[in-house]
Structures are given as C-alpha cells and as structure tokens.
Amino acid sequence: MNIFYNVCSITIGVFLIVFGILTLVQKKKILFSILTFIHAVLFIGFGILGFPLMDTEYELMTILAMLAFSITYIICILTLYKKEPKPAKEETGTLNPKK
C-alpha cells in the first residue's frame, strides 16, 4: 500500500514543479514559487525515500511527512497566493470631471 503513496508523492512533486514555473513566469510571485519548489523537492525526495523503507517500522514516517508537507503547502497557498484586486477604471464623460 505504501507504493501508492510514494508514486502519488512523486507525481505531486512533478506537478508542483510545473505549477511553480508557471506561477513564476505568469504572475511573477518569486517567494511563492520558491516555496513551491521546496515543497516539490520534499515531496519527490520523500516519495523516493519511501521505496527502500517499505516493510520497515519507518514506513509510516514517510506518509506522515507527506501529510505535513501537504498541510504546510495549503497554508502557503492560502496566505501567499492571493489574487490582486484589479484597479478601478476611471469613468469618462461625467458631468463633474475632477482633474
């Protein structure tokens, strides 16, 4: 059963790398992209580390670490990946122009 978590962790890590690159290129959010890359490396690293630890007493540690990484990444998304408010358009053609 642990092989499922290891493969999912590696897959999530690859998706996070792609998401981090897209966020860096499109939205220019450097801090969020760095944290995304760090979480991606942790996911991939613990996914690979889980293969030699299968059928040992430390098998559960990799699953709990992946859960912790998921929680911290969700917190990062909720705090750093906010949408910026759009600037209000100036109205033209009003009776009282304030210039």
C-alpha positions in Angstrom: 0.0 0.0 0.0 2.9 2.3 0.6 3.9 2.2 -3.1 0.7 4.1 -3.9 1.7 6.9 -1.5 5.2 7.0 -2.9 4.1 7.2 -6.5 1.5 9.8 -5.7 4.1 11.9 -3.8 6.5 11.9 -6.8 3.6 12.8 -9.1 2.5 15.7 -6.8 6.1 16.9 -6.7 6.3 17.0 -10.5 3.0 18.8 -10.7 4.3 21.3 -8.2 7.4 22.0 -10.2 5.3 22.7 -13.3 2.9 24.9 -11.2 5.9 26.8 -9.7 7.3 27.5 -13.1 4.0 28.7 -14.4 3.5 30.9 -11.4 6.9 32.4 -11.7 6.5 33.2 -15.4 2.9 34.4 -15.4 2.4 36.0 -12.1 6.0 36.9 -11.1 5.5 35.7 -7.5 9.0 34.8 -6.5 8.5 33.9 -2.9 5.6 31.6 -3.6 7.5 30.0 -6.5 10.5 29.3 -4.2 8.3 27.7 -1.6 6.6 25.7 -4.3 9.9 24.3 -5.5 11.0 23.5 -1.9 7.8 21.6 -1.3 8.2 19.8 -4.7 11.7 18.7 -3.8 10.4 17.5 -0.4 7.6 15.5 -2.0 9.8 13.9 -4.6 12.5 13.2 -2.0 10.3 11.5 0.5 8.5 9.6 -2.3 11.8 8.2 -3.4 12.9 7.6 0.2 9.8 5.6 0.8 10.7 2.8 -1.6 13.7 1.5 0.5 11.7 2.0 3.7 8.8 -0.3 2.6 8.1 -3.1 5.0 10.1 -1.5 7.9 9.0 0.2 11.0 9.7 3.6 9.5 7.2 3.2 6.6 4.6 5.3 8.4 7.1 8.2 8.8 7.1 9.0 5.1 3.4 9.1 4.9 3.1 11.4 7.8 5.8 13.6 6.4 3.9 13.9 3.1 0.8 14.8 5.1 2.7 17.5 6.9 4.1 18.9 3.6 0.6 19.0 2.2 -0.7 21.0 5.2 2.2 23.5 5.0 1.7 23.9 1.3 -2.0 24.5 1.7 -1.1 27.2 4.3 1.3 28.8 1.8 -1.4 28.8 -0.9 -3.9 30.5 1.4 -1.5 33.1 2.6 0.7 33.9 -0.4 -1.3 33.1 -3.5 -3.9 35.8 -3.2 -5.4 37.4 -6.2 -4.5 41.1 -6.5 -7.5 43.4 -6.8 -8.0 44.9 -10.2 -7.6 48.7 -10.3 -10.8 50.6 -10.8 -11.5 52.1 -14.2 -11.7 55.8 -14.5 -15.1 56.9 -15.7 -15.0 59.2 -18.7 -17.7 61.5 -19.9 -19.1 62.5 -16.4 -20.6 65.9 -15.7 -18.1 66.8 -12.9 -14.6 65.8 -14.1 -12.1 66.0 -11.3 -8.8 66.8 -12.9 
